[in-house]
Amino acid sequence: MEVIYNILETLLPFDFITYDFMKNALIAIVLLSPLFAILGTMIVNNKMAFFSDALGHSALTGIAIGMLFGISNNIAMIVFAIIFSILLNLVKHKTAYGADTIISVFSSIAIALGLAILAGVGNFNKYSSYLIGDILGISQEEIIYLAIAFVVILLVWIFLFNKIHTISINTSIAKSKGINVLLIDNIFVISIAIIVMLSIKWIGILLINSLLILPAASSRNIAKNMRQYHLFAIIISLVSGIAGILISYYINVPTGPAIVILSGVFYFITFILKDKVKG
Amino acid sequence: MEKSSSCGFHCIKIKDIGVKLGKDEILKNVSIHIHCGELTVIIGRNGAGKSTLLKAILGEIKHTGTIEFFDIKQEKYENLKIGYVPQSINVEKHMPTTVYDFVAAIISNKPIWLKKYKDVYEKIKEHLKIFQADSLIDKSIGDLSGGELQRVLLSVATIDNPNLLILDEPVSGIDRNGIKEFFNLVDVLKKEYDMAIILVSHDFNLVKKFADKVVLLDKTIIKQGTPDEIFSSKEYKERFED
């Protein structure tokens, strides 16, 4: 860790970098942004924006259940989110129509249950910070978790992306080519669940979904193939992430909102460019 | 894809297929024999169970009965490899998936989002040529015309030399010329590549011209035989000419 800190201080000769919490925040965002971007490409392709939103909401239940049973928040949230995502995925596969209604049912129950338990135990205020998030509160230990998630999800994307892509175009074609659709889909949603839960404490339940959707949706406006789709999404995600942290340092805006506002600006710029690029 | 002269030594036996959805019996006692180099067309009214039958053969839904692939020359059963052309796919205008991306993701394990692989690109282009679709390789699949998309889907379905090709009403949304062109391509696949093909179609004029065998389906097989036999039968007339 010290080595990375030293490198950062040499590379970035600004006063903000002398604070450890800023170094941690920068490292975290550099690890997180590309993951948000690449997972986002297929969330947008599969029209799963609502799905990942529901997943974010389930974090609240995860925290609450963790508290009830005295398990650490991180583990409780991740385990709950994985179960929740697999359940949602099964429901999605079983019903051809009205999936959004069922996802909404799951999502509301998850929030209500989380709020009810937390309020009941009288601890809600302590956890309300999860709604907004605080990226400057990242610890070194959490960065190590992030680094592991980074490697795992990157490997999933290298080895399974082709299959995830084929499923997104047509599940019957995927099945006829021997792809285990349910398994691959589950791995995909579990990856989303893990990354959402690992970052929710810093980004906040309210905004986490925008980080998955906005960079990919912006990139989709102007990308002509899968390589561009990924590259532009990663660049937009990284630039908004890093710039968001700096803005929040200098003008005292919470980091999550700063990042999302920047991504939103990217979305509208690419939306305007859309016809010029692809027309 | 390898060209081969008609061998007639492969046989796909669809035996006694039945599908139930809850209490409803959607299909029962469906048995069809299909040979390589033969075009079998399934016709029937809406709700007759055509798409359900295809899904059962593809193994996508629970069914009773069996599907066997038999090599007559070597006298043994083999694994059946199926190529499938669906009715429609999930596409949007300008989407960032090119024809290359779509096909490469299916035939190659190298991650398509990292870089473009020259060897894969050339292989795909070569195969697309059979369907006069090689010029489409860098186009977005969302920007193809109905006919162009069908040709791409046909090349995807055939790229790994399947034993059986299943085409689900692939001609909807294409103009008259497109439909004819499509049937011509299917005919080439049948004759030059010796494929066994099952097609669901509503275009009876073209079915008369191209099909080797027609199956009239209405929850079960009402009648099967040559196009002439089916289209002159009273069972066909009862269902389509009133």
Interface residues (C-beta under 8 A of the other chain):
Chain A: I38 T41 N45 W157 I158 F159 F161 N162 K163 H165 T166 S168 I169 N170 S172 I173 K175 S176 K177 S219 R220 A223 K224 N225 M226 R227 Q228 Y229 H230 K274 K278
Chain B: K55 L58 G59 E60 I82 G83 Y84 P86 I89 N90 V91 H94 M95 P96 T97 T98 Y100 D101 F102 A104 A105 I106 S108 N109 K110 P111 I112 W113 L114 K115 K116 D138 S140 I141 V156 A157 D160 I166
